[in-house]
Amino acid sequence: MLWRTIGLRLLLGLVTIWAVSVLIFAATNVLPGDAARAILGRAATPEAVAKLQAEMGLDRPLLTQYLGWVSGLVHLDLGKSLVTRGPVMDLVSPRFGNSLILLCVTSVIAIPLSVLAGIAMALTNGRGFDNIANTVLIALAGIPEFIVGIILIVLFSTQVFAILPPTSMVPIGQTVLGNPRVLVLPVATLVLAILPYLARLVRSALIDALSSEYVVTARLKGIPEGQIIVRHALRNSLLPAIQATALSLGYILGGAIVVEFIFQYPGMGTALRDAVGSRDLFVIQAVVLIFACSYVLFNLAADVLSIIVTPRLRG
């Protein structure tokens, strides 16, 4: 039954990815302007534009273009950039790697910190630490990410402290991992954006679990409070935390475009911004599809993990 449920979720994920691919292709092909005209400039002759369209395959019927694009995706061929004329994979791969580094570092910090903060708030519900932490998190949740990023730049990259670089620009030939200081401010911004949401969700789920009938029964049986919290309450409050974590991971990878723009971080967000500016259709399609696939995979992993830790969902 477990494998059947997982198989159904996987099939649903594949259908979702296919539907997203159709939407992405349709959306990028209704963008205003002409890609060939954008590349050649306004002074280009109609003959030159038509020739470039034929070279890029943009003069073919949309269905033929879509089938060719999907066929390439199956073979991990994302096409060629309309601007650089090089493979999209070569352009996107290093950017995806940088975004993955940002995702992993942020997750390693934000998720445990959120869980610990949520547990501490739940155990002191209505008392000093919970009231102070809840007030701070609510206030922090109301501040947009770009404002948080600007505040951090002012504090740590100007005359106040001036200990970190204001941007995440990496010298040519070097990597983000080779310059860990450029990660500090983007990671801090994302952690502060995710922490209020995850911590308060863990707090709410654990408070509900601690007031449930099975916890009351466990207390009446004389089971130690620590064992009740770890084995009963915390385990049963994991489900919403797992789903929220999947949404947060999707946000970090695909929704951190503003943060990448502020710090000029060389990730997928800036790649999408540049591709939209130059109307590089195949790069736009590849980046958005990677975002969508990652989001589906994160949610699929969350569903599978939820099924594993919650036996009642296996039916």
C-alpha positions as CSV (number, residue, x, y, z in Angstrom):
1,M,0.0,0.0,0.0
2,L,2.9,2.4,0.8
3,W,4.5,1.9,-2.6
4,R,1.2,2.2,-4.4
5,T,0.6,5.6,-2.7
6,I,4.1,6.8,-3.5
7,G,3.7,5.6,-7.1
8,L,0.4,7.6,-7.4
9,R,2.1,10.7,-6.0
10,L,5.0,10.2,-8.5
11,L,2.6,9.9,-11.4
12,L,0.8,13.0,-10.3
13,G,4.1,14.8,-10.2
14,L,5.0,13.8,-13.7
15,V,1.6,14.9,-15.0
16,T,2.1,18.2,-13.2
17,I,5.6,18.7,-14.8
18,W,4.1,18.0,-18.3
19,A,1.3,20.5,-17.7
20,V,3.8,23.1,-16.5
21,S,6.0,22.5,-19.6
22,V,2.9,23.3,-21.8
23,L,2.2,26.5,-19.8
24,I,5.8,27.6,-19.9
25,F,6.1,27.0,-23.7
26,A,2.8,28.8,-24.3
27,A,3.7,31.7,-22.0
28,T,7.1,32.4,-23.5
29,N,5.7,32.3,-27.0
30,V,3.1,35.0,-26.3
31,L,5.7,37.4,-24.9
32,P,5.6,40.8,-26.7
33,G,8.2,41.4,-29.3
34,D,10.2,39.2,-31.6
35,A,13.3,37.3,-30.4
36,A,15.1,37.6,-33.8
37,R,14.3,41.3,-34.0
38,A,15.6,41.7,-30.4
39,I,18.9,40.0,-31.2
40,L,19.5,41.8,-34.5
41,G,18.3,45.2,-33.4
42,R,15.6,47.5,-34.8
43,A,17.8,48.4,-37.9
44,A,17.7,44.8,-39.1
45,T,16.0,44.2,-42.4
46,P,13.0,41.9,-42.7
47,E,15.1,39.4,-44.7
48,A,17.7,39.2,-42.0
49,V,15.0,38.7,-39.3
50,A,13.3,36.0,-41.4
51,K,16.7,34.2,-42.0
52,L,17.5,34.2,-38.2
53,Q,14.0,33.0,-37.4
54,A,14.6,30.1,-39.8
55,E,18.0,29.3,-38.2
56,M,16.5,29.3,-34.7
57,G,13.4,27.3,-35.8
58,L,11.0,30.0,-34.8
59,D,9.3,29.9,-38.1
60,R,7.9,26.4,-37.6
61,P,4.4,25.7,-36.2
62,L,4.2,26.0,-32.4
63,L,3.3,22.3,-32.0
64,T,6.4,21.3,-33.9
65,Q,8.5,23.6,-31.8
66,Y,7.0,22.2,-28.6
67,L,7.5,18.6,-29.6
68,G,11.1,19.4,-30.6
69,W,11.7,21.1,-27.3
70,V,10.3,18.3,-25.2
71,S,12.2,15.7,-27.3
72,G,15.4,17.6,-26.4
73,L,14.4,17.8,-22.7
74,V,14.1,14.0,-22.6
75,H,17.8,13.8,-23.8
76,L,18.8,16.6,-21.4
77,D,19.2,19.0,-24.3
78,L,17.8,22.4,-23.3
79,G,18.5,23.9,-26.7
80,K,20.8,26.8,-27.7
81,S,20.8,30.3,-26.3
82,L,19.4,32.8,-28.8
83,V,21.9,35.3,-27.6
84,T,25.2,33.5,-27.1
85,R,24.3,30.7,-29.6
86,G,25.9,28.2,-27.1
87,P,24.1,25.3,-25.3
88,V,21.7,26.5,-22.7
89,M,22.9,23.7,-20.4
90,D,26.4,25.3,-20.3
91,L,24.8,28.6,-19.3
92,V,22.4,27.2,-16.8
93,S,24.5,24.5,-15.0
94,P,26.8,26.8,-13.1
95,R,24.0,29.1,-12.1
96,F,21.9,26.1,-10.9
97,G,24.9,24.9,-8.9
98,N,25.2,28.3,-7.2
99,S,21.5,28.4,-6.4
100,L,21.8,24.9,-5.0
101,I,24.6,26.0,-2.7
102,L,22.5,28.9,-1.5
103,L,19.6,26.5,-1.0
104,C,21.7,24.0,1.0
105,V,23.4,26.5,3.2
106,T,20.2,28.3,4.0
107,S,18.3,25.1,4.7
108,V,21.0,23.8,7.1
109,I,20.7,26.9,9.1
110,A,17.0,27.9,8.8
111,I,15.3,24.5,9.3
112,P,16.9,23.4,12.5
113,L,16.8,26.9,13.9
114,S,13.1,27.2,13.1
115,V,12.3,23.8,14.7
116,L,14.2,24.6,17.8
117,A,12.6,28.1,18.1
118,G,9.2,26.6,17.5
119,I,9.7,24.0,20.2
120,A,11.0,26.5,22.7
121,M,8.0,28.8,22.0
122,A,5.5,26.0,22.3
123,L,7.0,24.8,25.6
124,T,6.8,28.4,27.0
125,N,3.4,29.1,25.5
126,G,2.0,32.4,26.8
127,R,5.0,33.1,28.9
128,G,8.1,35.3,28.6
129,F,10.1,33.8,25.8
130,D,7.1,32.8,23.7
131,N,5.6,36.3,23.9
132,I,8.9,38.1,23.0
133,A,9.8,35.6,20.2
134,N,6.3,35.7,18.7
135,T,6.4,39.5,18.6
136,V,9.8,39.6,17.0
137,L,8.8,36.9,14.4
138,I,5.5,38.6,13.5
139,A,7.4,41.9,13.0
140,L,10.0,40.2,10.9
141,A,7.4,38.5,8.8
142,G,6.0,41.9,7.8
143,I,9.3,43.2,6.4
144,P,9.8,42.4,2.7
145,E,13.0,40.4,1.8
146,F,14.5,43.3,-0.2
147,I,14.2,45.6,2.8
148,V,15.9,43.0,5.0
149,G,18.7,42.7,2.5
150,I,19.2,46.4,2.3
151,I,19.3,46.7,6.1
152,L,21.9,44.0,6.3
153,I,24.0,45.7,3.6
154,V,23.8,49.0,5.5
155,L,24.8,47.3,8.8
156,F,27.6,45.0,7.6
157,S,28.8,46.4,4.3
158,T,29.1,50.2,4.9
159,Q,30.6,52.4,7.6
160,V,28.7,50.8,10.4
161,F,30.7,47.5,10.5
162,A,32.0,47.1,6.9
163,I,33.0,43.4,7.4
164,L,31.2,41.8,4.5
165,P,31.0,42.4,0.7
166,P,27.8,44.2,-0.3
167,T,27.4,42.0,-3.4
168,S,28.0,38.4,-4.2
169,M,29.9,38.9,-7.4
170,V,32.6,36.2,-7.8
171,P,35.8,36.9,-9.8
172,I,36.1,35.1,-13.1
173,G,37.6,31.6,-12.7
174,Q,36.5,31.3,-9.1
175,T,33.5,29.7,-7.5
176,V,31.0,30.7,-4.8
177,L,32.4,28.1,-2.5
178,G,35.8,29.6,-3.0
179,N,34.5,32.9,-1.7
180,P,32.3,31.9,1.3
181,R,32.0,35.5,2.5
182,V,29.7,36.4,-0.5
183,L,27.2,33.8,0.8
184,V,26.7,35.4,4.3
185,L,24.3,38.2,3.5
186,P,22.1,36.4,1.0
187,V,21.9,33.4,3.3
188,A,21.1,35.6,6.3
189,T,18.4,37.4,4.3
190,L,16.7,34.1,3.3
191,V,17.0,32.7,6.8
192,L,15.3,35.8,8.2
193,A,12.6,35.5,5.6
194,I,11.9,31.8,6.3
195,L,12.3,31.7,10.1
196,P,9.1,33.5,11.1
197,Y,7.0,31.2,8.9
198,L,8.5,27.9,9.9
199,A,9.1,28.6,13.6
200,R,5.5,29.8,14.2
201,L,4.1,26.8,12.3
202,V,6.1,24.4,14.4
203,R,5.0,26.3,17.5
204,S,1.3,26.1,16.5
205,A,1.5,22.4,15.5
206,L,3.3,21.4,18.8
207,I,0.9,23.4,20.9
208,D,-2.0,21.5,19.3
209,A,-0.3,18.2,19.8
210,L,0.5,18.9,23.5
211,S,-3.2,19.6,24.1
212,S,-4.4,16.5,22.3
213,E,-6.2,13.5,24.0
214,Y,-3.3,11.1,23.5
215,V,-0.9,13.4,25.2
216,V,-3.3,13.9,28.1
217,T,-3.7,10.1,28.4
218,A,0.1,9.7,28.3
219,R,0.5,12.1,31.2
220,L,-2.2,10.3,33.2
221,K,-0.2,7.1,32.7
222,G,2.8,8.8,34.3
223,I,5.0,8.8,31.2
224,P,7.9,11.3,31.7
225,E,7.2,14.8,30.1
226,G,10.4,14.6,27.9
227,Q,9.3,11.3,26.5
228,I,5.8,12.6,25.8
229,I,7.2,15.6,23.9
230,V,9.7,13.7,21.8
231,R,7.8,10.4,21.1
232,H,4.3,11.6,21.0
233,A,3.7,15.4,20.6
234,L,6.7,16.3,18.4
235,R,6.3,13.3,16.1
236,N,2.7,14.0,15.5
237,S,3.4,17.7,14.8
238,L,6.0,16.9,12.1
239,L,3.4,16.7,9.2
240,P,2.7,20.4,8.8
241,A,6.4,21.2,9.4
242,I,7.4,18.8,6.6
243,Q,5.0,20.3,4.1
244,A,6.0,23.9,5.1
245,T,9.7,22.9,4.6
246,A,9.0,21.8,1.1
247,L,7.3,25.1,0.3
248,S,10.3,26.9,1.8
249,L,12.8,25.0,-0.2
250,G,10.8,25.8,-3.4
251,Y,10.8,29.5,-2.4
252,I,14.6,29.5,-1.8
253,L,15.4,27.9,-5.1
254,G,12.8,29.6,-7.3
255,G,11.5,32.5,-5.4
256,A,14.7,34.2,-4.3
257,I,15.0,36.2,-7.4
258,V,14.8,39.5,-5.5
259,V,17.5,38.4,-3.1
260,E,19.8,37.4,-5.9
261,F,19.2,40.7,-7.6
262,I,20.0,42.7,-4.5
263,F,23.3,41.0,-3.9
264,Q,24.0,40.3,-7.6
265,Y,24.3,36.6,-6.7
266,P,25.2,34.5,-9.7
267,G,22.3,32.1,-9.5
268,M,19.2,31.0,-11.4
269,G,17.3,34.2,-10.4
270,T,19.8,36.5,-12.1
271,A,20.0,34.1,-15.1
272,L,16.2,34.4,-15.5
273,R,16.4,38.2,-15.1
274,D,19.0,38.5,-17.8
275,A,17.2,36.1,-20.2
276,V,14.0,38.0,-19.9
277,G,15.8,41.3,-20.6
278,S,17.4,39.9,-23.7
279,R,14.3,37.8,-24.6
280,D,16.4,34.6,-24.7
281,L,13.4,32.2,-25.0
282,F,15.2,28.9,-24.6
283,V,17.0,30.1,-21.4
284,I,13.7,31.4,-20.0
285,Q,12.0,28.1,-20.7
286,A,14.9,26.1,-19.2
287,V,15.2,28.2,-16.0
288,V,11.4,28.3,-15.3
289,L,11.1,24.5,-16.0
290,I,13.9,23.8,-13.6
291,F,12.2,25.9,-11.0
292,A,8.9,24.0,-11.6
293,C,10.5,20.6,-11.5
294,S,12.4,21.4,-8.3
295,Y,9.2,22.6,-6.7
296,V,7.3,19.4,-7.7
297,L,10.2,17.2,-6.5
298,F,10.4,19.0,-3.1
299,N,6.6,18.5,-2.6
300,L,6.9,14.9,-3.8
301,A,9.7,14.3,-1.2
302,A,7.6,16.0,1.5
303,D,4.6,13.8,0.6
304,V,6.6,10.6,0.7
305,L,8.2,11.6,4.0
306,S,4.8,12.5,5.4
307,I,3.5,9.1,4.4
308,I,6.4,7.4,6.1
309,V,6.1,9.2,9.4
310,T,2.3,9.2,9.4
311,P,0.9,5.6,9.0
312,R,-2.8,6.8,8.7
313,L,-1.9,8.5,5.3
314,R,-0.9,5.1,3.7
315,G,-4.5,4.0,3.2
